[in-house]
Amino acid sequence: MNPRIVRLFSALGPLFGLLFVIGIFSASEEVRPYFLTGGNFKIILTQTVIVAIGALGMTLIIVSGGIDLSVGSVVAFTSVLAAKLVLNGVNPVMVVVITLLMGGLIGCINGSIIAGFRMMPFIVTLGMMGVVRGAAKWMGNNQTVNPPKNPLNALMALTKPQELYPLPIGVWVAAALAAIMALVLRQTVFGRYIFALGSNEATARLCGIRVAQQKILIYALAGLYFGLSGLMQFSRLTQGDPSVAVGLELDIIAAVVIGGASLSGGTGSILGSMIGALMMAVLRNGSNQMGMPTYMQEIIIGIVIVLAVGLDKWRQFRGVRQTG
């Protein structure tokens, strides 16, 4: 097969997959009148925000050859933190700043341990997942934190729920950040370093890239996005819940992999990850519209993840054959 066609298929594959999923749910005469509406697509976009923002950070980590399993716990922790700050009368702007910085601090700790002790990201972030989840439960006294109404609730508020517009502020924030990070990943030196680390860390080190510093920076930046996801989670629920976002890291990783990123590192794109996040939301929404039980949704999403990883392995195999 022509290499250009293969590259085009790899780039457009996630988009074709999204259109295919939308087409499946649209084919049902019972579901179509409720699925293909502006109000429903507003719900889908709103449901995509938390996973999409988390996927921005996870894309950087996975492209660099790492992984982060603590995302769900960080989202829960930062949502509780935001709720506690609002409850204590802290200015909303400071709530945003402190919440983001806390997410960045957790990411910085992850990156420092991984880079400083050369430990596997899987093990480090698995441990951090438990630590941060426990900290969230401790901060919230093992119960939800319910602050009064505040301006941050407007980030994910659904106004005119029967119409597509206006979209929640969170949707526009996610779209703007995705555009910025796409430029950073493809047009900056930092972005090229991320791909270099994922492609071959040893070669990157020999080329003069300060691997340890770059890893810390990558995990810290990703942590900022995870903190922002926690803020959006707080806005959506209007409360801080230490038990929320269990398994969210799997949805975020799945979105990035579905979007074309390789778990081996060195491959991925922001656009693909955003499409992957949207596909996850469409799958869940369409399944609900069809009346599928939760376990069936989990089975379907699990199959999609396996197929996405299989496609990634196929792309790697093709690449080896073409270079071999």
C-alpha positions in Angstrom: 0.0 0.0 0.0 1.2 3.5 -0.8 2.8 5.0 2.3 1.0 8.3 1.8 -2.4 6.5 1.8 -1.3 4.7 5.1 -0.4 8.0 6.7 -3.7 9.6 5.5 -5.6 6.7 6.9 -3.8 7.0 10.2 -4.5 10.7 10.4 -8.2 10.5 9.4 -8.9 7.1 11.1 -10.2 8.6 14.4 -12.5 11.0 12.5 -13.9 8.1 10.4 -14.4 6.1 13.6 -16.4 9.0 15.1 -18.5 9.4 12.0 -19.1 5.7 12.0 -20.3 5.6 15.6 -22.6 8.6 15.0 -24.0 6.8 11.9 -24.7 3.7 13.9 -26.8 5.5 16.4 -28.5 7.7 13.7 -29.6 4.6 11.8 -32.1 3.7 14.5 -35.5 5.2 13.8 -36.3 5.2 17.5 -33.1 6.9 18.6 -32.6 9.3 15.7 -35.2 11.9 16.8 -33.6 12.3 20.2 -29.9 11.7 19.2 -29.7 14.1 16.3 -30.8 17.2 18.2 -28.9 20.4 19.2 -29.8 19.8 22.8 -28.3 16.3 22.8 -25.1 17.4 21.1 -24.8 20.1 23.7 -25.0 17.4 26.3 -22.4 15.3 24.5 -20.0 18.2 24.2 -20.4 19.1 27.8 -19.8 15.5 28.8 -16.6 15.5 26.7 -15.0 18.5 28.5 -13.6 16.7 31.5 -12.1 13.8 29.5 -10.9 16.1 26.7 -9.0 18.4 29.1 -7.5 15.5 30.8 -6.6 14.0 27.4 -4.6 17.2 26.6 -2.2 16.4 29.5 -2.3 12.6 28.9 -1.3 13.1 25.2 1.9 14.8 26.3 2.7 12.0 28.7 1.9 9.1 26.3 3.7 10.7 23.3 6.8 11.1 25.6 6.6 7.4 26.4 5.0 7.6 29.8 1.7 6.9 31.5 -0.3 8.4 34.4 -2.8 6.3 36.3 -3.4 9.0 39.0 -5.6 11.2 36.8 -9.0 10.1 38.3 -7.7 10.7 41.8 -6.2 14.1 41.0 -9.6 15.1 39.5 -11.4 14.0 42.6 -8.8 15.7 44.9 -8.9 19.0 43.0 -12.7 19.1 42.8 -12.8 18.7 46.6 -10.1 21.3 47.1 -12.1 23.8 44.9 -15.2 23.1 46.9 -13.4 23.6 50.2 -11.9 26.9 49.0 -15.3 28.2 47.9 -16.8 27.1 51.2 -14.2 29.1 53.0 -14.9 32.2 51.0 -11.9 32.3 48.8 -12.1 34.5 45.7 -13.2 32.5 42.6 -10.1 33.6 40.7 -7.8 32.4 43.5 -9.8 29.1 43.6 -8.9 28.6 40.0 -5.3 29.4 40.5 -4.8 27.3 43.6 -6.7 24.3 42.1 -4.6 24.4 38.9 -1.3 24.8 40.8 -2.2 21.8 43.1 -2.7 19.6 40.0 0.6 20.9 38.6 2.3 20.2 41.9 1.1 16.6 42.0 2.3 16.2 38.4 5.7 17.7 39.3 6.0 15.2 42.1 5.2 12.3 39.7 7.7 13.6 37.2 10.5 14.2 39.7 10.2 10.7 41.1 10.1 9.1 37.7 13.0 11.1 36.4 15.0 11.3 39.6 14.9 7.7 40.5 14.3 6.4 37.0 11.3 4.4 38.1 8.5 3.1 35.8 5.8 5.7 35.4 3.2 2.9 35.8 4.3 2.1 39.3 4.9 5.7 40.4 1.5 6.9 39.2 -0.3 3.8 40.5 1.0 4.6 44.0 0.1 8.3 43.6 -3.4 7.2 42.6 -3.9 5.7 46.0 -2.2 8.6 47.9 -4.2 11.3 46.2 -7.5 9.5 46.5 -6.9 9.0 50.2 -6.0 12.7 50.5 -9.2 13.6 48.8 -11.3 11.5 51.2 -9.3 13.0 54.2 -9.9 16.6 53.0 -13.6 16.0 52.5 -14.0 14.0 55.7 -15.0 11.1 53.5 -18.2 12.9 52.3 -19.2 15.4 49.7 -18.4 19.1 50.2 -21.4 21.3 49.3 -20.5 25.0 49.0 -23.0 27.7 48.2 -23.8 28.9 44.7 -20.7 30.6 43.1 -19.5 32.0 39.8 -17.5 28.8 39.1 -20.8 26.9 38.6 -21.3 28.8 35.4 -18.3 27.0 33.7 -20.4 23.8 33.0 -23.9 25.2 33.4 -26.4 24.2 30.7 -28.5 27.1 29.6 -31.3 26.6 27.1 -30.8 22.8 27.3 -33.0 22.1 24.3 -30.8 24.1 21.9 -27.1 23.7 20.8 -26.2 27.3 21.6 -25.1 28.8 23.9 -22.5 26.2 24.7 -21.1 26.0 28.3 -17.9 28.0 28.9 -16.0 24.8 29.6 -16.5 23.6 26.0 -14.9 26.8 24.6 -12.1 26.5 27.2 -11.4 22.9 26.1 -11.4 23.9 22.4 -9.1 26.9 22.9 -6.6 24.9 25.0 -6.7 22.1 22.4 -5.8 24.6 19.6 -3.0 26.0 21.7 -1.5 22.6 22.6 -1.7 21.4 19.0 0.5 24.3 18.1 2.8 23.6 21.0 3.2 20.0 20.2 3.9 20.5 16.5 5.5 23.9 16.2 7.8 24.3 19.2 11.1 22.9 20.4 9.4 21.6 23.5 7.0 19.7 21.3 9.8 18.2 19.3 11.5 17.1 22.5 8.4 15.3 23.6 8.3 13.3 20.4 12.1 12.6 20.7 11.7 11.3 24.2 8.9 8.9 23.1 10.7 7.7 20.0 14.0 6.9 21.7 15.0 8.3 25.1 18.6 7.1 24.9 19.1 8.8 21.6 17.4 12.0 22.9 19.8 12.1 25.8 22.8 11.7 23.4 21.4 14.6 21.4 21.7 16.8 24.3 18.1 16.9 25.5 17.9 17.2 29.3 15.6 14.2 29.7 15.0 14.5 33.4 14.0 18.2 33.2 11.8 17.5 30.3 10.0 14.7 32.0 9.3 16.8 35.1 8.0 19.6 32.9 5.8 17.3 30.9 4.2 15.7 34.0 3.8 19.1 35.7 2.1 20.6 32.6 -0.1 17.6 32.4 -1.0 18.0 36.1 -2.2 21.5 35.4 -4.7 20.1 32.9 -5.7 17.4 35.4 -6.3 20.1 37.9 -8.5 22.0 35.4 -10.4 18.8 34.8 -11.1 18.6 38.5 -12.3 22.2 38.5 -14.7 21.4 35.6 -15.8 18.3 37.6 -16.6 20.6 40.6 -18.5 23.0 38.3 -20.5 20.2 36.7 -21.5 18.6 40.0 -21.6 21.9 42.0 -19.9 20.0 44.8 -16.7 18.3 45.7 -16.9 14.5 45.8 -13.9 12.5 46.9 -15.4 9.3 45.5 -15.9 10.7 42.0 -13.9 10.0 38.8 -13.1 6.4 39.7 -11.8 4.9 36.4 -11.6 8.2 34.7 -7.9 7.6 33.9 -9.0 4.7 31.7 -11.4 6.8 29.7 -8.7 9.5 29.2 -6.1 6.9 28.2 -8.6 5.3 25.9 -9.4 8.6 24.3 -5.7 9.3 23.6 -5.2 5.8 22.2 -8.3 5.9 20.1 -7.1 9.2 18.7 -4.0 7.5 17.3 -1.4 7.8 20.0 0.9 4.8 20.6 1.4 3.5 24.1 5.0 2.9 23.0 5.5 6.6 22.7 6.6 8.9 19.8 3.2 9.1 18.1 0.1 11.0 18.8 -1.8 14.3 18.2 -4.0 16.7 20.1 -6.7 16.6 17.4 -6.8 12.8 17.5 -7.1 12.8 21.3 -10.0 15.3 21.1 -11.8 13.2 18.6 -11.2 10.1 20.8 -12.7 11.9 23.8 -15.7 12.9 21.7 -16.1 9.4 20.5 -16.2 8.1 24.1 -18.9 10.6 25.0 -20.9 9.7 21.8 -20.7 6.0 22.7 -22.0 6.6 26.2 -24.7 9.0 25.1 -25.9 6.8 22.2 -25.9 3.7 24.4 -28.1 5.6 27.0 -30.4 6.7 24.2 -30.8 3.1 23.1 -31.5 2.0 26.7 -28.5 -0.1 27.0 -27.5 -1.1 30.6 -24.3 0.3 32.1 -22.5 -3.1 31.8 -23.2 -3.2 28.1 -21.7 0.2 27.6 -18.6 -0.9 29.5 -18.3 -3.9 27.2 -18.6 -1.8 24.1 -16.1 0.7 25.2 -13.7 -2.1 26.2 -14.0 -3.6 22.7 -13.3 -0.2 21.2 -10.1 0.2 23.3 -8.9 -3.2 22.3 -9.5 -2.5 18.6 -7.7 0.9 19.0 -4.6 -0.8 20.5 -4.8 -3.5 17.9 -4.8 -0.8 15.2 -1.8 0.8 16.9 0.1 -2.5 16.8 -0.8 -2.9 13.1 0.6 0.6 12.3 3.8 -0.3 14.2 4.1 -3.6 12.3 3.6 -1.8 8.9 6.3 0.7 9.9 8.7 -2.1 10.7 8.1 -3.8 7.4 8.5 -0.6 5.4 11.8 0.3 7.1 13.0 -3.3 7.2 
